[in-house]
Structure formats: structure tokens, C-alpha cells
Amino acid sequence: MIKILIADDHPIFRAGLRQVLEKNERCQIVHESDDGDDALRFLSQNEIDVAVLDIQMPGLNGLVLARTLKEKKLPVRVIILTMHKQEDMVDEAFKLGVQGYVLKENAVLDILQAVNAVMQGEYYISPQISSYIIKQAKKEQIVRPEFPALKELTDTERKVLKLISMNQTSKDIGDELHISSRTVDNHRTNICAKLALHGPHKLLLFALENKDKL
């Protein structure tokens, strides 16, 4: 059973998330908070698998709460609900210990996939945010016409990177390529080394920005 906390100051929104999540028999909503302070108290006293946090709520906001949970070394996976699509916000969230970044307007569609991803130790970004990052990268010419290090990747590594850009987990990628999840993780490590990327979320962001070159 996946024990979940939802923290958001809009009861109707929380109810919608609860309804979607509890359709999955593996998910159990054990607590709802309408502010960050209450969420922190509950998370400090109870073992929770996933905390779904609104980025803007009374008391501690989602990012401050995520940072606090990281500092306290509480073993909870954090998914942030947000209206912000900018890559710098995504990057900041991941640096603070967030594992899932879900666009609030699409949360009902994305939340189950996000929970499944973070429970597998993966990072998740809403597809709509992914598309925005790609468009902005092209607009601001962040994506270079040629990225020499890409040529150093093996065919399998390029396939893995392409699937990462599609928000696939290691298990999904393994199933697609008929290899084990551990082998996929080894490919992830090798790709990061070859591309000088530090951290799984950097790998995901790179894959999104360079999706059309893979």
C-alpha cells in the first residue's frame, strides 16, 4: 500500500485528487492538510510514502516544506503541484529534494503516473511542462545545433535517452528494450558521465531539451 499525504488549501481540489488516487487500490490517502505547517507536523510523526504538496499554500509553501523534509532526512517522496512551467523552477524544485513536478491544471490526469514514477525512484515532470521546456529551449537557443558528446553515446544509450525524454521509468524502458531495470540504470549512469550531467533530474531535463535530436 502506498501511503499518501495531500497538502493543498483548496478542499475541492484535494477531493478531486483523492478520488483519482483512490481508484488505484494500491493508494491510500492517510492525511489531508490545508497548510504546510500541518503537513510538516504530520510528516514528522508518521511514515508516509508520498507527499503531494501545493507549491503555494498557507504556512510553509511546497518548496520550503520540501527543503525542510530533505534537511530532516525524512524518507518521503515529494510531488509538487504548481502552475509554474519555467525550467529554472523545475530545477530549483528538484535541487530541494522534489521528485515529481506536476502542473496543477493537469494534476488529475498526471498524478497517478507521477506517484508510480517516484515510488520507483524516478523523477517525473508533467508532459505539458516538458513541451514548454522544449519550446523555450528552442526559442532561447539553449539547445545547440550540435552537441558533440551525443555522438559518444551507443545506440542503446540513445534509445534510453529518447525514452527518458518521454517520461518513461527504468522499468518501462527495460520492458521496451527487453533489458533489466538495473541495466537501464547502468545506462543512465554512463549517459550522465559522457554528457557531464550531475544528477538524475539533470538527465531528464537534458533529454527534454534535446528530444528532437535523439
Backbone as a chain_set.jsonl record, in Angstrom:
{"seq": "MIKILIADDHPIFRAGLRQVLEKNERCQIVHESDDGDDALRFLSQNEIDVAVLDIQMPGLNGLVLARTLKEKKLPVRVIILTMHKQEDMVDEAFKLGVQGYVLKENAVLDILQAVNAVMQGEYYISPQISSYIIKQAKKEQIVRPEFPALKELTDTERKVLKLISMNQTSKDIGDELHISSRTVDNHRTNICAKLALHGPHKLLLFALENKDKL", "coords": {"N": [[0.843, -1.194, 0.0], [0.54, 2.209, -0.856], [1.17, 4.927, 1.011], [-0.212, 8.09, 1.235], [0.037, 11.626, 1.534], [-1.833, 14.588, 1.112], [-1.41, 17.965, 0.547], [-2.963, 20.925, 0.307], [-4.636, 24.004, -0.047], [-7.195, 24.083, -1.049], [-10.16, 22.605, -0.7], [-11.927, 21.333, -2.567], [-10.243, 20.759, -4.706], [-8.43, 18.998, -3.448], [-10.192, 16.922, -2.913], [-10.753, 16.042, -5.483], [-8.252, 15.025, -6.285], [-7.977, 12.999, -4.378], [-10.077, 11.305, -5.131], [-9.206, 10.411, -7.65], [-6.746, 9.156, -7.036], [-7.493, 7.156, -5.206], [-8.815, 5.4, -6.77], [-6.971, 3.668, -7.587], [-6.087, 0.712, -6.202], [-3.79, 0.389, -4.755], [-3.183, 2.748, -3.581], [-3.453, 4.828, -0.728], [-4.965, 7.444, 0.9], [-3.83, 8.964, 3.605], [-3.811, 11.279, 5.048], [-4.953, 14.674, 4.92], [-3.964, 18.004, 4.394], [-4.426, 21.533, 4.885], [-2.544, 23.431, 4.965], [1.008, 24.167, 5.004], [2.31, 23.919, 7.484], [0.781, 22.174, 9.088], [1.036, 19.905, 7.495], [3.797, 19.39, 7.724], [3.975, 18.771, 10.47], [2.478, 16.398, 10.577], [3.912, 14.744, 8.799], [6.297, 14.553, 10.15], [5.7, 12.935, 12.233], [4.647, 10.593, 11.304], [4.919, 7.728, 9.142], [5.124, 8.192, 5.82], [4.701, 7.505, 2.373], [4.464, 9.065, 0.004], [4.311, 12.541, -0.448], [2.106, 14.904, -1.553], [2.327, 18.08, -2.545], [1.116, 21.394, -2.591], [2.548, 24.093, -4.304], [2.075, 26.675, -3.54], [0.728, 27.595, -0.653], [-0.898, 28.273, 2.52], [1.13, 29.021, 5.463], [4.053, 27.047, 5.569], [5.293, 27.015, 2.299], [5.138, 24.816, -0.606], [7.783, 24.346, -1.656], [9.502, 25.229, 0.389], [8.711, 23.496, 2.382], [9.451, 21.071, 1.184], [12.23, 21.379, 1.173], [12.672, 21.455, 3.932], [11.882, 18.874, 4.685], [13.846, 17.433, 3.382], [16.124, 18.327, 4.747], [15.574, 17.317, 7.279], [15.826, 14.73, 6.694], [13.701, 12.973, 6.214], [12.096, 10.063, 5.137], [10.391, 10.454, 2.706], [8.784, 10.701, -0.419], [8.491, 13.433, -2.586], [6.019, 15.198, -4.333], [5.402, 17.993, -6.219], [2.789, 20.321, -6.701], [1.98, 22.629, -9.122], [1.712, 25.841, -10.857], [3.645, 26.838, -12.352], [5.733, 26.754, -15.168], [8.341, 27.175, -15.903], [11.73, 26.274, -16.6], [13.753, 26.856, -14.741], [12.393, 26.895, -12.343], [11.589, 24.244, -12.147], [14.088, 23.015, -11.962], [15.024, 24.156, -9.562], [13.181, 23.08, -7.76], [13.763, 20.309, -7.904], [16.36, 20.32, -6.912], [15.841, 20.85, -4.293], [14.945, 18.512, -3.33], [12.601, 17.511, -4.377], [10.747, 15.07, -6.234], [8.763, 14.756, -8.069], [7.099, 16.819, -10.428], [4.33, 18.417, -11.012], [1.96, 19.821, -13.144], [-0.599, 21.863, -12.091], [-3.078, 22.249, -13.351], [-3.347, 19.977, -14.816], [-3.284, 17.957, -13.033], [-5.094, 15.936, -12.256], [-4.97, 14.195, -14.383], [-2.284, 13.499, -14.443], [-1.361, 12.67, -11.928], [-1.379, 9.973, -10.949], [0.499, 8.654, -12.576], [2.715, 10.109, -11.835], [2.984, 9.435, -9.112], [3.486, 6.675, -9.338], [5.93, 6.799, -10.685], [7.711, 8.162, -8.882], [7.677, 6.366, -6.801], [9.161, 4.376, -7.839], [11.61, 5.419, -7.673], [12.153, 7.295, -9.573], [12.228, 10.421, -11.479], [9.649, 12.786, -12.193], [7.98, 14.781, -14.592], [5.303, 16.786, -15.574], [3.847, 16.177, -18.781], [2.944, 18.465, -20.197], [4.517, 20.495, -19.153], [6.962, 19.577, -19.946], [6.767, 19.91, -22.722], [6.658, 22.693, -22.824], [9.201, 23.365, -21.82], [10.817, 22.369, -23.875], [9.999, 23.992, -26.045], [10.749, 26.53, -25.089], [13.474, 26.177, -24.834], [14.255, 25.925, -27.478], [13.442, 28.414, -28.434], [15.038, 30.175, -26.976], [17.41, 29.349, -27.791], [18.835, 27.543, -26.298], [19.216, 24.904, -26.77], [21.737, 23.49, -28.526], [22.783, 23.459, -32.01], [24.465, 21.329, -32.613], [25.538, 18.77, -30.493], [28.316, 17.645, -29.418], [29.0, 15.557, -27.564], [26.873, 13.819, -27.672], [27.392, 12.13, -29.759], [29.05, 10.298, -28.679], [27.522, 8.484, -27.396], [26.225, 5.16, -27.211], [24.142, 3.173, -29.432], [22.121, 1.974, -27.921], [22.186, 3.539, -25.601], [21.328, 5.97, -26.635], [18.727, 5.276, -27.298], [17.709, 4.774, -24.759], [17.93, 7.345, -23.667], [16.141, 8.713, -25.312], [13.735, 7.514, -24.533], [13.685, 8.302, -21.893], [13.178, 10.985, -22.27], [10.556, 10.828, -22.811], [9.328, 10.549, -20.454], [9.515, 7.998, -19.366], [9.841, 5.341, -17.008], [12.565, 3.492, -15.452], [11.814, 0.82, -15.373], [9.795, 0.764, -17.354], [11.34, 1.44, -19.585], [13.114, -0.69, -19.619], [11.343, -2.797, -20.196], [10.54, -2.024, -22.755], [12.94, -2.162, -24.21], [13.735, -4.682, -23.73], [15.494, -5.36, -21.622], [16.997, -5.485, -18.319], [15.866, -3.554, -15.44], [18.002, -2.784, -13.888], [20.07, -2.78, -15.726], [19.223, -0.683, -17.326], [19.503, 1.399, -15.479], [22.275, 1.396, -15.257], [22.923, 2.259, -17.814], [21.865, 4.839, -17.646], [23.632, 5.967, -15.786], [26.03, 5.842, -17.237], [25.396, 7.516, -19.397], [25.079, 9.981, -18.098], [27.704, 10.361, -17.241], [29.094, 10.573, -19.677], [27.922, 12.837, -20.762], [28.435, 14.711, -18.921], [26.59, 15.299, -16.858], [25.126, 16.076, -13.819], [23.349, 14.417, -11.649], [20.124, 12.791, -11.56], [17.848, 14.365, -12.256], [18.923, 16.304, -13.887], [19.608, 14.813, -16.06], [17.082, 14.115, -17.013], [16.07, 16.692, -17.684], [17.931, 17.417, -19.663], [17.359, 15.471, -21.585], [14.772, 16.218, -22.3], [15.179, 18.8, -23.362], [16.68, 18.215, -25.592], [15.231, 16.535, -27.133], [14.4, 16.368, -29.828], [16.696, 15.677, -31.117], [17.366, 13.118, -30.681]], "CA": [[0.0, 0.0, 0.0], [1.271, 3.48, -0.926], [0.557, 5.885, 1.919], [-0.088, 9.406, 0.606], [-0.476, 12.85, 2.149], [-2.121, 15.672, 0.166], [-1.446, 19.282, 1.201], [-3.44, 21.97, -0.598], [-5.632, 24.772, 0.707], [-8.484, 24.074, -1.741], [-10.801, 21.32, -0.401], [-12.483, 20.694, -3.762], [-9.107, 20.216, -5.459], [-7.963, 17.824, -2.705], [-11.184, 15.86, -3.1], [-10.566, 15.512, -6.828], [-7.053, 14.186, -6.273], [-8.279, 11.803, -3.59], [-10.929, 10.432, -5.926], [-8.388, 9.783, -8.696], [-5.732, 8.276, -6.437], [-8.077, 6.004, -4.535], [-9.262, 4.434, -7.77], [-5.902, 2.682, -7.6], [-6.197, 0.001, -4.917], [-2.514, 0.447, -4.039], [-3.031, 4.074, -2.978], [-4.259, 5.145, 0.441], [-4.789, 8.808, 1.389], [-3.862, 8.833, 5.062], [-3.983, 12.586, 5.683], [-5.063, 15.864, 4.082], [-3.622, 19.243, 5.089], [-4.736, 22.74, 4.117], [-1.401, 24.335, 5.049], [2.283, 23.476, 5.088], [2.693, 23.649, 8.87], [0.1, 20.94, 9.491], [1.651, 18.815, 6.729], [5.096, 19.083, 8.331], [3.738, 18.086, 11.74], [2.039, 15.017, 10.331], [5.005, 14.006, 8.163], [7.347, 14.348, 11.147], [5.243, 11.967, 13.231], [4.088, 9.402, 10.654], [5.637, 7.229, 7.964], [4.357, 8.429, 4.6], [5.48, 7.185, 1.175], [4.442, 10.172, -0.956], [3.644, 13.78, -0.049], [1.714, 15.722, -2.696], [2.322, 19.402, -1.929], [0.883, 22.582, -3.405], [3.706, 24.981, -4.223], [1.634, 27.906, -2.874], [-0.323, 27.345, 0.339], [-0.601, 28.975, 3.775], [2.212, 28.435, 6.255], [5.183, 26.676, 4.717], [4.883, 26.668, 0.938], [5.594, 23.49, -1.005], [9.231, 24.25, -1.819], [10.123, 25.339, 1.717], [8.412, 22.239, 3.061], [10.3, 20.045, 0.569], [13.588, 21.595, 1.684], [12.672, 21.067, 5.341], [11.828, 17.409, 4.732], [15.17, 16.963, 2.979], [17.046, 18.618, 5.845], [15.262, 16.404, 8.37], [16.091, 13.388, 6.174], [12.506, 12.147, 6.323], [12.033, 9.191, 3.953], [9.144, 10.643, 1.967], [8.955, 11.19, -1.786], [7.696, 14.661, -2.697], [5.488, 15.649, -5.622], [4.953, 19.383, -6.129], [1.717, 20.78, -7.585], [2.371, 24.001, -9.452], [1.248, 26.484, -12.083], [4.852, 27.37, -12.977], [6.303, 25.851, -16.165], [9.715, 27.543, -16.245], [12.727, 25.253, -16.288], [14.505, 27.19, -13.53], [11.567, 26.485, -11.212], [11.693, 22.784, -12.096], [15.429, 22.716, -11.492], [15.09, 24.522, -8.15], [12.393, 22.104, -7.006], [14.496, 19.05, -7.825], [17.505, 20.53, -6.021], [15.326, 20.869, -2.919], [14.54, 17.17, -2.95], [11.353, 17.11, -5.032], [10.929, 14.034, -7.256], [7.72, 14.893, -9.079], [6.724, 18.215, -10.685], [3.071, 18.221, -11.725], [1.196, 21.026, -13.457], [-1.839, 21.747, -11.328], [-4.251, 22.164, -14.221], [-3.403, 18.628, -15.373], [-2.955, 17.038, -11.944], [-5.989, 14.775, -12.252], [-4.506, 13.28, -15.426], [-0.876, 13.134, -14.274], [-0.93, 12.343, -10.565], [-1.11, 8.544, -10.763], [1.771, 8.356, -13.218], [3.747, 10.735, -11.011], [3.148, 8.598, -7.915], [4.152, 5.433, -9.75], [7.318, 7.105, -11.037], [8.537, 8.461, -7.706], [7.776, 5.152, -5.995], [10.219, 3.581, -8.451], [12.86, 6.152, -7.555], [12.336, 8.097, -10.772], [11.73, 11.798, -11.467], [8.509, 12.952, -13.101], [7.57, 16.125, -14.971], [4.095, 16.746, -16.41], [4.12, 16.32, -20.212], [2.712, 19.833, -20.654], [5.695, 21.265, -18.768], [8.025, 19.092, -20.818], [6.606, 20.581, -24.017], [7.013, 24.103, -22.63], [10.658, 23.436, -21.696], [11.373, 22.155, -25.212], [9.734, 25.194, -26.842], [11.571, 27.621, -24.579], [14.874, 25.867, -25.142], [14.448, 26.262, -28.882], [13.261, 29.856, -28.586], [16.171, 30.878, -26.388], [18.604, 28.742, -28.382], [19.576, 26.786, -25.295], [19.595, 23.675, -27.447], [22.722, 23.788, -29.567], [22.575, 22.693, -33.235], [25.214, 20.083, -32.485], [26.05, 18.502, -29.151], [29.325, 16.635, -29.734], [29.018, 14.409, -26.66], [25.828, 12.872, -28.06], [27.975, 11.161, -30.677], [29.753, 9.287, -27.902], [26.558, 7.525, -26.856], [25.94, 3.969, -28.008], [22.764, 3.155, -29.938], [21.226, 1.661, -26.81], [22.138, 4.704, -24.727], [20.473, 6.977, -27.283], [17.348, 4.802, -27.151], [17.347, 5.001, -23.36], [17.761, 8.788, -23.502], [14.898, 9.07, -26.002], [12.619, 7.059, -23.707], [13.685, 9.184, -20.718], [12.529, 12.234, -22.694], [9.12, 10.544, -22.885], [8.899, 10.336, -19.064], [9.439, 6.574, -19.073], [10.631, 4.896, -15.869], [13.553, 2.463, -15.799], [11.073, -0.417, -15.64], [9.157, 0.908, -18.664], [12.402, 1.406, -20.597], [13.59, -2.074, -19.672], [10.332, -3.591, -20.908], [10.563, -1.614, -24.162], [14.197, -2.586, -24.85], [13.973, -6.09, -23.34], [16.645, -5.439, -20.737], [16.577, -5.329, -16.934], [15.872, -2.197, -14.896], [19.365, -2.492, -13.424], [20.855, -2.437, -16.917], [18.8, 0.676, -17.689], [20.142, 2.316, -14.527], [23.685, 1.477, -15.647], [22.959, 3.128, -18.998], [21.648, 6.205, -17.153], [24.891, 6.406, -15.175], [27.003, 6.047, -18.313], [24.994, 8.699, -20.158], [25.412, 11.155, -17.274], [29.159, 10.528, -17.249], [29.515, 11.024, -21.001], [27.38, 14.176, -21.036], [28.811, 15.569, -17.783], [25.363, 15.697, -16.182], [25.228, 15.72, -12.411], [22.049, 14.203, -11.019], [19.075, 12.241, -12.426], [16.933, 15.367, -12.802], [19.638, 16.968, -14.974], [19.489, 13.906, -17.204], [15.722, 14.275, -17.529], [15.961, 17.998, -18.328], [18.711, 17.371, -20.898], [16.613, 14.653, -22.541], [13.637, 17.014, -22.776], [15.664, 19.911, -24.192], [17.297, 17.707, -26.823], [14.377, 15.431, -27.582], [14.331, 16.268, -31.292], [17.994, 15.242, -31.654], [17.611, 11.748, -30.257]], "C": [[0.882, 1.249, 0.0], [0.537, 4.497, -0.066], [0.848, 7.304, 1.433], [-0.67, 10.509, 1.488], [-0.704, 13.872, 1.046], [-2.195, 16.975, 0.948], [-1.786, 20.346, 0.169], [-4.57, 22.695, 0.12], [-6.994, 24.874, 0.009], [-9.144, 22.701, -1.565], [-11.34, 20.591, -1.63], [-11.378, 20.061, -4.598], [-8.579, 18.955, -4.777], [-8.907, 16.645, -2.925], [-11.04, 15.216, -4.472], [-9.356, 14.602, -6.916], [-7.305, 12.885, -5.522], [-9.088, 10.804, -4.42], [-10.119, 9.695, -6.987], [-7.433, 8.761, -8.093], [-6.342, 7.017, -5.837], [-8.762, 5.033, -5.491], [-8.226, 3.334, -7.946], [-5.872, 2.01, -6.228], [-4.903, 0.013, -4.109], [-2.34, 1.763, -3.29], [-3.984, 4.27, -1.802], [-3.95, 6.568, 0.894], [-4.925, 8.753, 2.911], [-4.049, 10.176, 5.768], [-4.108, 13.675, 4.62], [-4.753, 17.088, 4.935], [-4.03, 20.423, 4.225], [-3.654, 23.799, 4.281], [-0.123, 23.538, 5.286], [2.711, 23.118, 6.502], [2.067, 22.35, 9.38], [0.716, 19.74, 8.776], [2.979, 18.401, 7.344], [4.926, 18.336, 9.649], [3.38, 16.623, 11.518], [3.176, 14.179, 9.754], [6.131, 13.699, 9.146], [6.99, 13.23, 12.122], [4.748, 10.658, 12.635], [4.923, 9.006, 9.439], [4.731, 7.329, 6.741], [5.252, 8.135, 3.393], [5.6, 8.38, 0.238], [3.688, 11.361, -0.373], [3.381, 14.607, -1.301], [1.464, 17.131, -2.165], [2.048, 20.512, -2.933], [2.068, 23.532, -3.221], [3.361, 26.281, -3.51], [0.468, 27.577, -1.951], [0.06, 28.071, 1.622], [0.482, 28.266, 4.585], [3.408, 28.169, 5.367], [4.685, 26.385, 3.314], [5.536, 25.338, 0.539], [7.101, 23.336, -1.099], [9.965, 24.341, -0.48], [9.906, 24.042, 2.497], [9.28, 21.107, 2.505], [11.734, 20.15, 1.09], [13.703, 21.147, 3.143], [12.675, 19.545, 5.493], [13.18, 16.803, 4.36], [16.177, 17.158, 4.103], [16.83, 17.674, 7.023], [15.501, 14.942, 7.983], [14.909, 12.442, 6.399], [12.332, 11.353, 5.031], [10.71, 9.273, 3.202], [9.469, 11.196, 0.585], [7.998, 12.361, -1.99], [7.302, 14.94, -4.149], [4.938, 17.056, -5.419], [3.842, 19.639, -7.155], [1.945, 22.255, -7.864], [1.671, 24.518, -10.698], [2.431, 27.002, -12.891], [5.483, 26.343, -13.923], [7.789, 26.078, -16.418], [10.722, 26.488, -15.76], [13.488, 25.564, -15.005], [13.721, 26.825, -12.278], [11.616, 24.974, -11.027], [13.023, 22.389, -11.48], [15.561, 23.009, -9.995], [14.353, 23.494, -7.29], [13.159, 20.792, -6.829], [15.705, 19.171, -6.899], [17.086, 20.504, -4.555], [14.806, 19.505, -2.471], [13.233, 16.686, -3.533], [11.647, 16.044, -6.091], [9.874, 14.101, -8.358], [7.271, 16.338, -9.188], [5.507, 18.189, -11.601], [2.338, 19.547, -11.914], [-0.209, 20.89, -12.88], [-3.06, 21.569, -12.217], [-4.415, 20.788, -14.841], [-3.193, 17.553, -14.305], [-3.824, 15.78, -11.948], [-5.536, 13.733, -13.273], [-3.127, 12.709, -15.115], [-0.521, 12.498, -12.938], [-0.609, 10.864, -10.365], [0.228, 8.151, -11.375], [2.923, 8.935, -12.402], [4.028, 9.894, -9.766], [3.891, 7.31, -8.256], [5.626, 5.674, -10.049], [8.18, 7.321, -9.797], [8.673, 7.245, -6.797], [8.83, 4.196, -6.554], [11.569, 4.291, -8.395], [13.163, 7.039, -8.744], [11.888, 9.54, -10.524], [10.6, 11.906, -12.482], [8.227, 14.426, -13.331], [6.334, 15.998, -15.857], [4.444, 16.954, -17.878], [3.934, 17.742, -20.722], [3.889, 20.737, -20.303], [6.873, 20.862, -19.643], [7.979, 19.798, -22.163], [7.021, 22.043, -23.925], [8.529, 24.268, -22.561], [11.316, 23.298, -23.067], [11.2, 23.409, -26.07], [10.611, 26.355, -26.407], [13.042, 27.411, -24.906], [15.183, 26.226, -26.593], [14.403, 27.769, -29.084], [14.484, 30.625, -28.098], [17.509, 30.321, -26.862], [19.498, 28.103, -27.317], [20.06, 25.475, -25.903], [20.538, 24.002, -28.59], [22.474, 22.937, -30.812], [23.287, 21.34, -33.197], [25.678, 19.951, -31.044], [27.028, 17.348, -29.305], [29.27, 15.386, -28.87], [27.943, 13.381, -26.996], [26.382, 11.777, -28.971], [28.72, 10.056, -29.948], [28.816, 8.232, -27.329], [26.395, 6.337, -27.795], [24.495, 4.045, -28.495], [21.771, 2.897, -28.807], [21.085, 2.844, -25.868], [21.267, 5.796, -25.323], [19.003, 6.574, -27.178], [16.847, 5.039, -25.732], [17.064, 6.488, -23.134], [16.466, 9.257, -24.155], [13.689, 8.702, -25.145], [12.531, 7.866, -22.411], [12.961, 10.476, -21.055], [11.014, 12.079, -22.798], [8.552, 10.208, -21.51], [8.738, 8.864, -18.714], [10.312, 6.236, -17.867], [11.635, 3.836, -16.331], [12.862, 1.141, -16.112], [10.429, -0.374, -17.015], [10.188, 0.789, -19.781], [12.928, -0.003, -20.751], [12.64, -2.966, -20.442], [10.369, -3.297, -22.404], [11.781, -2.172, -24.888], [14.574, -4.027, -24.518], [15.281, -6.25, -22.569], [16.152, -5.194, -19.305], [16.61, -3.865, -16.51], [17.266, -1.81, -14.433], [20.256, -2.108, -14.598], [20.501, -1.022, -17.387], [19.472, 1.696, -16.774], [21.631, 2.477, -14.836], [23.855, 2.376, -16.866], [22.772, 4.589, -18.584], [22.949, 6.776, -16.581], [25.931, 6.713, -16.244], [26.684, 7.291, -19.132], [25.355, 9.969, -19.402], [26.913, 11.432, -17.302], [29.634, 11.098, -18.581], [29.075, 12.456, -21.3], [27.687, 15.171, -19.922], [27.576, 16.151, -17.1], [25.418, 15.199, -14.746], [23.837, 15.624, -11.781], [21.001, 13.727, -12.004], [18.157, 13.296, -13.019], [17.592, 16.152, -13.926], [19.564, 16.115, -16.242], [18.113, 14.047, -17.84], [15.573, 15.598, -18.267], [16.736, 18.03, -19.643], [17.946, 16.591, -21.974], [15.445, 15.437, -23.133], [14.099, 18.101, -23.745], [16.168, 19.431, -25.551], [16.496, 16.57, -27.458], [14.385, 15.247, -29.095], [15.646, 15.826, -31.926], [18.292, 13.781, -31.342], [16.989, 10.739, -31.208]], "O": [[1.848, 1.338, 0.758], [-0.589, 4.884, -0.379], [2.005, 7.678, 1.241], [-1.724, 10.345, 2.102], [0.124, 14.015, 0.147], [-2.959, 17.081, 1.907], [-0.995, 20.632, -0.729], [-5.37, 22.07, 0.816], [-7.848, 25.658, 0.424], [-8.735, 21.735, -2.21], [-11.224, 19.369, -1.726], [-11.545, 18.965, -5.134], [-8.309, 17.955, -5.443], [-8.465, 15.51, -3.102], [-11.185, 14.002, -4.616], [-9.409, 13.541, -7.538], [-6.904, 11.809, -5.966], [-8.811, 9.605, -4.407], [-10.314, 8.499, -7.203], [-7.326, 7.636, -8.581], [-5.77, 5.933, -5.949], [-9.233, 3.974, -5.078], [-8.536, 2.227, -8.386], [-5.654, 2.671, -5.213], [-4.907, -0.31, -2.921], [-1.446, 1.884, -2.453], [-5.164, 3.924, -1.874], [-2.808, 6.875, 1.236], [-6.015, 8.522, 3.435], [-4.405, 10.214, 6.946], [-3.468, 13.617, 3.57], [-5.224, 17.196, 6.067], [-3.993, 20.347, 2.997], [-3.803, 24.925, 3.806], [-0.166, 22.384, 5.712], [3.402, 22.12, 6.703], [2.732, 21.533, 10.017], [0.898, 18.681, 9.378], [3.263, 17.211, 7.476], [5.649, 17.376, 9.917], [3.907, 15.73, 12.182], [3.383, 13.039, 10.168], [6.838, 12.703, 8.995], [7.868, 12.649, 12.76], [4.459, 9.713, 13.368], [5.549, 9.849, 8.797], [3.713, 6.645, 6.642], [6.433, 8.481, 3.399], [6.684, 8.682, -0.263], [2.574, 11.218, 0.131], [4.31, 14.968, -2.024], [0.508, 17.358, -1.424], [2.669, 20.568, -3.994], [2.529, 23.744, -2.1], [4.239, 26.926, -2.937], [-0.644, 27.313, -2.41], [1.22, 28.446, 1.796], [0.719, 27.07, 4.415], [3.737, 28.983, 4.504], [3.756, 25.596, 3.141], [6.38, 24.808, 1.262], [7.648, 22.318, -0.676], [10.932, 23.617, -0.245], [10.806, 23.557, 3.183], [9.786, 20.281, 3.264], [12.369, 19.143, 1.405], [14.697, 20.54, 3.54], [13.391, 19.001, 6.335], [13.608, 15.802, 4.934], [16.985, 16.273, 4.384], [17.786, 17.277, 7.689], [15.396, 14.039, 8.813], [15.089, 11.27, 6.73], [12.413, 11.922, 3.942], [9.995, 8.279, 3.079], [10.333, 12.061, 0.444], [6.829, 12.287, -1.611], [8.133, 14.919, -5.057], [4.101, 17.279, -4.545], [3.939, 19.233, -8.313], [2.088, 23.047, -6.932], [1.114, 23.752, -11.486], [2.253, 27.542, -13.983], [5.736, 25.204, -13.531], [8.433, 25.261, -17.076], [10.585, 25.906, -14.684], [13.836, 24.651, -14.257], [14.315, 26.481, -11.256], [11.676, 24.479, -9.901], [13.083, 21.538, -10.593], [16.135, 22.216, -9.249], [14.837, 23.091, -6.232], [13.198, 20.233, -5.732], [16.035, 18.227, -6.182], [17.887, 20.174, -3.681], [14.289, 19.364, -1.362], [12.79, 15.578, -3.231], [12.675, 16.104, -6.766], [10.073, 13.567, -9.449], [7.081, 17.014, -8.177], [5.627, 17.968, -12.806], [2.126, 20.296, -10.959], [-0.914, 19.918, -13.153], [-3.976, 20.822, -11.875], [-5.491, 20.455, -15.337], [-2.954, 16.388, -14.623], [-3.336, 14.685, -11.672], [-5.697, 12.532, -13.055], [-2.828, 11.571, -15.476], [0.519, 11.849, -12.825], [0.353, 10.54, -9.669], [1.0, 7.406, -10.771], [3.982, 8.318, -12.292], [5.186, 9.672, -9.413], [4.812, 6.908, -7.545], [6.474, 4.85, -9.708], [9.254, 6.733, -9.674], [9.676, 7.106, -6.097], [9.329, 3.321, -5.846], [12.547, 3.835, -8.988], [14.296, 7.49, -8.914], [11.26, 9.847, -9.511], [10.591, 11.21, -13.497], [8.23, 15.224, -12.394], [6.318, 15.193, -16.788], [5.258, 17.821, -18.195], [4.686, 18.187, -21.589], [4.225, 21.644, -21.065], [7.684, 21.703, -20.033], [9.005, 20.232, -22.685], [7.658, 22.572, -24.836], [9.087, 25.186, -23.162], [12.26, 24.022, -23.384], [12.138, 23.839, -26.741], [11.152, 27.081, -27.241], [13.761, 28.36, -25.217], [16.247, 26.767, -26.894], [15.22, 28.334, -29.812], [14.912, 31.597, -28.721], [18.578, 30.742, -26.419], [20.725, 28.116, -27.412], [21.154, 24.997, -25.602], [20.166, 24.717, -29.521], [22.002, 21.806, -30.694], [22.768, 20.337, -33.689], [26.157, 20.916, -30.448], [26.614, 16.189, -29.321], [29.468, 14.277, -29.367], [28.076, 12.207, -26.65], [25.904, 10.642, -28.958], [28.994, 9.001, -30.521], [29.269, 7.201, -26.831], [26.422, 6.486, -29.017], [23.719, 4.879, -28.029], [20.712, 3.522, -28.743], [19.988, 3.126, -25.386], [20.544, 6.477, -24.596], [18.134, 7.425, -26.99], [15.705, 5.451, -25.526], [16.079, 6.846, -22.488], [15.769, 10.109, -23.606], [12.736, 9.474, -25.04], [11.439, 8.091, -21.889], [12.217, 11.007, -20.232], [10.281, 13.065, -22.866], [7.455, 9.662, -21.394], [7.92, 8.514, -17.864], [11.404, 6.784, -17.721], [11.562, 3.348, -17.459], [13.281, 0.421, -17.019], [10.497, -1.348, -17.765], [9.951, 0.128, -20.792], [13.164, -0.469, -21.866], [13.068, -3.795, -21.245], [10.244, -4.206, -23.224], [11.681, -2.602, -26.037], [15.604, -4.528, -24.969], [16.068, -7.159, -22.833], [15.022, -4.747, -19.103], [17.286, -3.04, -17.126], [17.672, -0.656, -14.563], [21.099, -1.218, -14.481], [21.377, -0.26, -17.795], [19.951, 2.731, -17.235], [22.183, 3.568, -14.692], [24.805, 3.156, -16.947], [23.444, 5.475, -19.111], [23.315, 7.918, -16.859], [26.631, 7.723, -16.166], [27.586, 8.035, -19.518], [25.872, 10.92, -19.986], [27.342, 12.583, -17.377], [30.474, 11.997, -18.614], [29.766, 13.195, -22.001], [27.259, 16.325, -19.969], [27.523, 17.345, -16.802], [25.721, 14.033, -14.496], [23.234, 16.637, -11.428], [20.967, 14.182, -13.147], [17.721, 13.156, -14.162], [16.903, 16.622, -14.831], [19.471, 16.639, -17.352], [17.992, 14.092, -19.065], [15.011, 15.632, -19.361], [16.265, 18.598, -20.628], [17.895, 17.006, -23.131], [15.162, 15.332, -24.326], [13.502, 18.304, -24.802], [16.089, 20.158, -26.541], [17.027, 15.76, -28.218], [14.378, 14.12, -29.592], [15.711, 15.623, -33.139], [19.353, 13.269, -31.7], [17.106, 9.533, -30.991]]}, "num_chains": 1, "name": "protein.A"}
